[in-house]
């Protein structure tokens, strides 16, 4: 069975997004600083149709993740478009333009039904019947590869609380956001059955990997 791998970027003080998140500023105040290291990578820029970029130890980490993944799960906030029912008059198609970088099926957790959205190389399916249903659909679509849980924090907490995460990678960025959204708040005292297996240091980020023993 394919594994569920959860990847997320976090500040040194534990935030995965800054304060005052909105449709216009989805990462909150200061949140863009969490992703400067990856935007600078050649491996990331190539996938987004951009030229140039650096090659660092993060390049191997990123390319390893991409190679394992056959489908992605994300929360409604990560897909974007604001809360509540979908606006049929102005349909939201995500942050990534007409050709998203996924190039595999993506399953979006939401409370509001919507027909699948087919873009160049990527189909977004909107799942309204819970995280386990999304995982089952994603595993079937992944064709034997792993499923990536891309975030955001609420989706990550739900899968961690249900003990469904097989592998977790935290990209720890040495900045302080001071406020915003934390990943681990509200998880209680029960610990996910994950152990630390690897640390990779790179410019602007430290990659921490945890897996089931």
C-alpha atoms as a printed R data frame, in Angstrom:
    type eleno elety resid chain resno       x      y       z
1   ATOM     1    CA   UNK     A     1   0.000  0.000   0.000
2   ATOM     2    CA   UNK     A     2   1.239  3.479  -0.804
3   ATOM     3    CA   UNK     A     3   2.309  5.684   2.099
4   ATOM     4    CA   UNK     A     4   0.927  9.050   3.150
5   ATOM     5    CA   UNK     A     5   3.786 11.520   3.337
6   ATOM     6    CA   UNK     A     6   3.109 14.867   4.980
7   ATOM     7    CA   UNK     A     7   5.370 17.784   4.066
8   ATOM     8    CA   UNK     A     8   5.161 21.288   5.498
9   ATOM     9    CA   UNK     A     9   7.347 24.364   6.043
10  ATOM    10    CA   UNK     A    10   7.633 25.782   9.563
11  ATOM    11    CA   UNK     A    11   9.247 28.789  11.217
12  ATOM    12    CA   UNK     A    12  11.654 28.376  14.096
13  ATOM    13    CA   UNK     A    13   8.918 29.461  16.513
14  ATOM    14    CA   UNK     A    14   6.509 26.831  15.196
15  ATOM    15    CA   UNK     A    15   4.278 28.669  12.723
16  ATOM    16    CA   UNK     A    16   3.375 27.404   9.253
17  ATOM    17    CA   UNK     A    17   1.696 30.686   8.251
18  ATOM    18    CA   UNK     A    18   1.869 34.220   9.547
19  ATOM    19    CA   UNK     A    19  -0.945 36.296  11.080
20  ATOM    20    CA   UNK     A    20  -3.797 37.898   9.097
21  ATOM    21    CA   UNK     A    21  -4.152 35.246   6.381
22  ATOM    22    CA   UNK     A    22  -6.512 36.256   3.586
23  ATOM    23    CA   UNK     A    23  -7.332 35.507  -0.050
24  ATOM    24    CA   UNK     A    24  -4.920 38.258  -1.051
25  ATOM    25    CA   UNK     A    25  -2.239 37.147   1.418
26  ATOM    26    CA   UNK     A    26  -2.734 33.392   1.961
27  ATOM    27    CA   UNK     A    27   0.505 32.891   3.909
28  ATOM    28    CA   UNK     A    28  -0.170 35.789   6.276
29  ATOM    29    CA   UNK     A    29   2.173 38.585   7.279
30  ATOM    30    CA   UNK     A    30   5.771 37.405   6.896
31  ATOM    31    CA   UNK     A    31   4.698 33.998   5.620
32  ATOM    32    CA   UNK     A    32   6.423 34.394   2.258
33  ATOM    33    CA   UNK     A    33   9.711 34.178   4.137
34  ATOM    34    CA   UNK     A    34   9.020 30.515   4.848
35  ATOM    35    CA   UNK     A    35   9.425 29.644   1.168
36  ATOM    36    CA   UNK     A    36  12.365 31.750  -0.004
37  ATOM    37    CA   UNK     A    37  14.699 28.740   0.090
38  ATOM    38    CA   UNK     A    38  12.534 26.611  -2.220
39  ATOM    39    CA   UNK     A    39  11.662 29.390  -4.693
40  ATOM    40    CA   UNK     A    40  15.409 29.866  -5.208
41  ATOM    41    CA   UNK     A    41  15.974 26.211  -6.217
42  ATOM    42    CA   UNK     A    42  16.467 25.213  -9.833
43  ATOM    43    CA   UNK     A    43  14.409 22.071  -9.190
44  ATOM    44    CA   UNK     A    44  11.433 24.147  -8.009
45  ATOM    45    CA   UNK     A    45  11.740 26.804 -10.704
46  ATOM    46    CA   UNK     A    46  11.856 24.229 -13.501
47  ATOM    47    CA   UNK     A    47   8.591 22.655 -12.311
48  ATOM    48    CA   UNK     A    48   6.970 26.091 -12.380
49  ATOM    49    CA   UNK     A    49   8.214 26.982 -15.862
50  ATOM    50    CA   UNK     A    50  10.919 29.362 -14.644
51  ATOM    51    CA   UNK     A    51  14.597 29.564 -15.527
52  ATOM    52    CA   UNK     A    52  17.707 29.681 -13.361
53  ATOM    53    CA   UNK     A    53  17.989 28.770  -9.716
54  ATOM    54    CA   UNK     A    54  20.425 27.193  -7.290
55  ATOM    55    CA   UNK     A    55  21.423 23.606  -6.648
56  ATOM    56    CA   UNK     A    56  21.817 22.850  -2.920
57  ATOM    57    CA   UNK     A    57  21.251 19.863  -0.616
58  ATOM    58    CA   UNK     A    58  17.578 20.903  -0.679
59  ATOM    59    CA   UNK     A    59  17.483 20.014  -4.391
60  ATOM    60    CA   UNK     A    60  17.921 16.309  -3.678
61  ATOM    61    CA   UNK     A    61  15.297 16.455  -0.902
62  ATOM    62    CA   UNK     A    62  12.768 18.096  -3.201
63  ATOM    63    CA   UNK     A    63  13.411 15.792  -6.157
64  ATOM    64    CA   UNK     A    64  13.168 12.705  -3.934
65  ATOM    65    CA   UNK     A    65   9.750 13.826  -2.707
66  ATOM    66    CA   UNK     A    66   8.464 14.502  -6.192
67  ATOM    67    CA   UNK     A    67   9.659 11.137  -7.500
68  ATOM    68    CA   UNK     A    68   7.704  9.215  -4.840
69  ATOM    69    CA   UNK     A    69   4.368 11.012  -5.248
70  ATOM    70    CA   UNK     A    70   1.474  9.890  -7.430
71  ATOM    71    CA   UNK     A    71  -1.324 12.000  -5.895
72  ATOM    72    CA   UNK     A    72  -1.731 14.925  -3.499
73  ATOM    73    CA   UNK     A    73  -4.221 15.809  -0.760
74  ATOM    74    CA   UNK     A    74  -4.645 19.396   0.385
75  ATOM    75    CA   UNK     A    75  -7.011 21.401   2.548
76  ATOM    76    CA   UNK     A    76  -9.479 23.980   1.261
77  ATOM    77    CA   UNK     A    77  -7.318 26.831   2.557
78  ATOM    78    CA   UNK     A    78  -4.300 25.611   0.605
79  ATOM    79    CA   UNK     A    79  -6.351 25.397  -2.591
80  ATOM    80    CA   UNK     A    80  -7.755 28.830  -1.808
81  ATOM    81    CA   UNK     A    81 -10.793 30.749  -2.939
82  ATOM    82    CA   UNK     A    82 -12.024 31.750   0.503
83  ATOM    83    CA   UNK     A    83 -14.399 29.967   2.908
84  ATOM    84    CA   UNK     A    84 -17.994 28.949   2.293
85  ATOM    85    CA   UNK     A    85 -19.730 27.705  -0.841
86  ATOM    86    CA   UNK     A    86 -17.880 27.970  -4.132
87  ATOM    87    CA   UNK     A    87 -18.628 31.028  -6.270
88  ATOM    88    CA   UNK     A    88 -19.983 29.611  -9.529
89  ATOM    89    CA   UNK     A    89 -20.007 33.046 -11.129
90  ATOM    90    CA   UNK     A    90 -16.268 33.506 -10.514
91  ATOM    91    CA   UNK     A    91 -14.875 29.964 -10.194
92  ATOM    92    CA   UNK     A    92 -11.634 29.741  -8.270
93  ATOM    93    CA   UNK     A    93  -9.013 27.553  -9.977
94  ATOM    94    CA   UNK     A    94  -6.211 27.644  -7.407
95  ATOM    95    CA   UNK     A    95  -3.046 29.673  -6.998
96  ATOM    96    CA   UNK     A    96  -1.113 28.003  -9.812
97  ATOM    97    CA   UNK     A    97  -2.595 29.240 -13.080
98  ATOM    98    CA   UNK     A    98  -3.754 27.150 -16.021
99  ATOM    99    CA   UNK     A    99  -0.897 24.634 -15.697
100 ATOM   100    CA   UNK     A   100  -0.418 23.665 -12.022
101 ATOM   101    CA   UNK     A   101   2.934 22.089 -11.087
102 ATOM   102    CA   UNK     A   102   1.448 18.851  -9.706
103 ATOM   103    CA   UNK     A   103   0.919 16.846 -12.929
104 ATOM   104    CA   UNK     A   104  -1.001 14.197 -11.001
105 ATOM   105    CA   UNK     A   105  -4.438 13.956  -9.325
106 ATOM   106    CA   UNK     A   106  -5.098 16.348  -6.426
107 ATOM   107    CA   UNK     A   107  -7.844 15.856  -3.818
108 ATOM   108    CA   UNK     A   108  -9.111 18.938  -1.991
109 ATOM   109    CA   UNK     A   109 -10.790 18.589   1.419
110 ATOM   110    CA   UNK     A   110 -13.890 20.786   1.603
111 ATOM   111    CA   UNK     A   111 -17.370 20.956   3.117
112 ATOM   112    CA   UNK     A   112 -18.871 22.303  -0.105
113 ATOM   113    CA   UNK     A   113 -19.478 20.107  -3.176
114 ATOM   114    CA   UNK     A   114 -17.953 21.040  -6.511
115 ATOM   115    CA   UNK     A   115 -17.441 19.276  -9.816
116 ATOM   116    CA   UNK     A   116 -13.860 18.151 -10.585
117 ATOM   117    CA   UNK     A   117 -11.633 20.830 -12.075
118 ATOM   118    CA   UNK     A   118  -9.482 19.690 -14.983
119 ATOM   119    CA   UNK     A   119  -6.467 21.831 -15.844
120 ATOM   120    CA   UNK     A   120  -3.365 21.114 -17.892
121 ATOM   121    CA   UNK     A   121  -1.880 17.910 -16.451
122 ATOM   122    CA   UNK     A   122  -3.789 18.112 -13.148
123 ATOM   123    CA   UNK     A   123  -7.338 17.255 -12.061
124 ATOM   124    CA   UNK     A   124  -8.614 18.635  -8.745
125 ATOM   125    CA   UNK     A   125 -11.289 16.474  -7.086
126 ATOM   126    CA   UNK     A   126 -13.243 18.044  -4.213
127 ATOM   127    CA   UNK     A   127 -13.903 15.625  -1.348
128 ATOM   128    CA   UNK     A   128 -16.736 16.343   1.089
129 ATOM   129    CA   UNK     A   129 -16.951 13.055   3.008
130 ATOM   130    CA   UNK     A   130 -13.841 13.251   5.163
131 ATOM   131    CA   UNK     A   131 -10.123 12.636   5.348
132 ATOM   132    CA   UNK     A   132 -10.284  8.843   5.116
133 ATOM   133    CA   UNK     A   133 -12.318  9.021   1.918
134 ATOM   134    CA   UNK     A   134  -9.814 11.497   0.442
135 ATOM   135    CA   UNK     A   135  -6.931  9.192   1.346
136 ATOM   136    CA   UNK     A   136  -8.621  6.132  -0.164
137 ATOM   137    CA   UNK     A   137  -9.335  7.992  -3.400
138 ATOM   138    CA   UNK     A   138  -5.825  9.416  -3.547
139 ATOM   139    CA   UNK     A   139  -4.215  6.026  -2.985
140 ATOM   140    CA   UNK     A   140  -6.232  4.506  -5.785
141 ATOM   141    CA   UNK     A   141  -5.306  7.377  -8.103
142 ATOM   142    CA   UNK     A   142  -1.609  7.254  -7.150
143 ATOM   143    CA   UNK     A   143  -1.111  3.960  -8.951
144 ATOM   144    CA   UNK     A   144   1.176  2.440  -6.335
145 ATOM   145    CA   UNK     A   145   3.141  5.623  -5.631
146 ATOM   146    CA   UNK     A   146   2.911  7.568  -2.372
147 ATOM   147    CA   UNK     A   147   0.297 10.185  -1.545
148 ATOM   148    CA   UNK     A   148   1.519 13.595  -0.485
149 ATOM   149    CA   UNK     A   149  -0.371 15.599   2.114
150 ATOM   150    CA   UNK     A   150   0.638 19.097   1.163
151 ATOM   151    CA   UNK     A   151  -1.121 21.024   3.936
152 ATOM   152    CA   UNK     A   152  -2.223 23.270   5.295
153 ATOM   153    CA   UNK     A   153  -2.082 23.099   9.040
154 ATOM   154    CA   UNK     A   154  -5.702 22.079   9.664
155 ATOM   155    CA   UNK     A   155  -5.517 19.169   7.225
156 ATOM   156    CA   UNK     A   156  -2.189 18.125   8.706
157 ATOM   157    CA   UNK     A   157  -3.591 18.113  12.233
158 ATOM   158    CA   UNK     A   158  -6.564 16.010  11.180
159 ATOM   159    CA   UNK     A   159  -4.415 13.323   9.588
160 ATOM   160    CA   UNK     A   160  -1.906 13.352  12.464
161 ATOM   161    CA   UNK     A   161  -4.702 13.074  15.054
162 ATOM   162    CA   UNK     A   162  -6.145 10.105  13.148
163 ATOM   163    CA   UNK     A   163  -2.681  8.478  13.069
164 ATOM   164    CA   UNK     A   164  -2.799  8.152   9.279
165 ATOM   165    CA   UNK     A   165   0.558  9.796   8.494
166 ATOM   166    CA   UNK     A   166   3.350  7.371   7.537
167 ATOM   167    CA   UNK     A   167   6.089  9.938   6.915
168 ATOM   168    CA   UNK     A   168   6.413 13.580   7.954
169 ATOM   169    CA   UNK     A   169   8.963 16.049   6.623
170 ATOM   170    CA   UNK     A   170   9.267 19.452   8.263
171 ATOM   171    CA   UNK     A   171  11.270 22.127   6.459
172 ATOM   172    CA   UNK     A   172  12.422 24.270   9.384
173 ATOM   173    CA   UNK     A   173  13.234 27.857   8.379
174 ATOM   174    CA   UNK     A   174  15.278 30.058  10.775
175 ATOM   175    CA   UNK     A   175  12.829 32.958  11.000
176 ATOM   176    CA   UNK     A   176  10.391 34.054  13.712
177 ATOM   177    CA   UNK     A   177   6.842 34.904  12.656
178 ATOM   178    CA   UNK     A   178   5.672 35.737  16.173
179 ATOM   179    CA   UNK     A   179   2.055 34.838  15.489
180 ATOM   180    CA   UNK     A   180  -0.091 33.020  12.962
181 ATOM   181    CA   UNK     A   181  -1.065 29.384  12.570
182 ATOM   182    CA   UNK     A   182   0.734 26.573  14.373
183 ATOM   183    CA   UNK     A   183   0.720 23.009  13.115
184 ATOM   184    CA   UNK     A   184   0.642 21.125  16.403
185 ATOM   185    CA   UNK     A   185  -1.788 23.205  18.463
186 ATOM   186    CA   UNK     A   186  -4.774 21.199  19.665
187 ATOM   187    CA   UNK     A   187  -3.316 17.745  19.037
188 ATOM   188    CA   UNK     A   188  -3.448 16.906  22.745
189 ATOM   189    CA   UNK     A   189  -1.032 14.609  24.541
190 ATOM   190    CA   UNK     A   190  -1.143 11.603  22.214
191 ATOM   191    CA   UNK     A   191   1.958 11.464  20.030
192 ATOM   192    CA   UNK     A   192   1.947 10.302  16.391
193 ATOM   193    CA   UNK     A   193   3.871  7.060  15.980
194 ATOM   194    CA   UNK     A   194   6.745  8.717  14.144
195 ATOM   195    CA   UNK     A   195  10.466  8.689  14.873
196 ATOM   196    CA   UNK     A   196  13.206 10.965  13.581
197 ATOM   197    CA   UNK     A   197  15.171  9.306  10.771
198 ATOM   198    CA   UNK     A   198  17.057 12.083   8.958
199 ATOM   199    CA   UNK     A   199  18.293 15.671   9.121
200 ATOM   200    CA   UNK     A   200  19.521 17.542   6.038
201 ATOM   201    CA   UNK     A   201  21.047 20.989   6.475
202 ATOM   202    CA   UNK     A   202  20.862 23.414   3.558
203 ATOM   203    CA   UNK     A   203  21.049 27.184   3.002
204 ATOM   204    CA   UNK     A   204  18.066 28.824   4.662
205 ATOM   205    CA   UNK     A   205  16.406 25.602   5.826
206 ATOM   206    CA   UNK     A   206  16.865 22.374   7.785
207 ATOM   207    CA   UNK     A   207  14.918 19.332   6.589
208 ATOM   208    CA   UNK     A   208  13.680 17.001   9.344
209 ATOM   209    CA   UNK     A   209  12.215 13.636   8.392
210 ATOM   210    CA   UNK     A   210  10.107 11.354  10.612
211 ATOM   211    CA   UNK     A   211   8.710  7.908   9.779
212 ATOM   212    CA   UNK     A   212   6.778  5.087  11.369
213 ATOM   213    CA   UNK     A   213   9.205  2.677  13.071
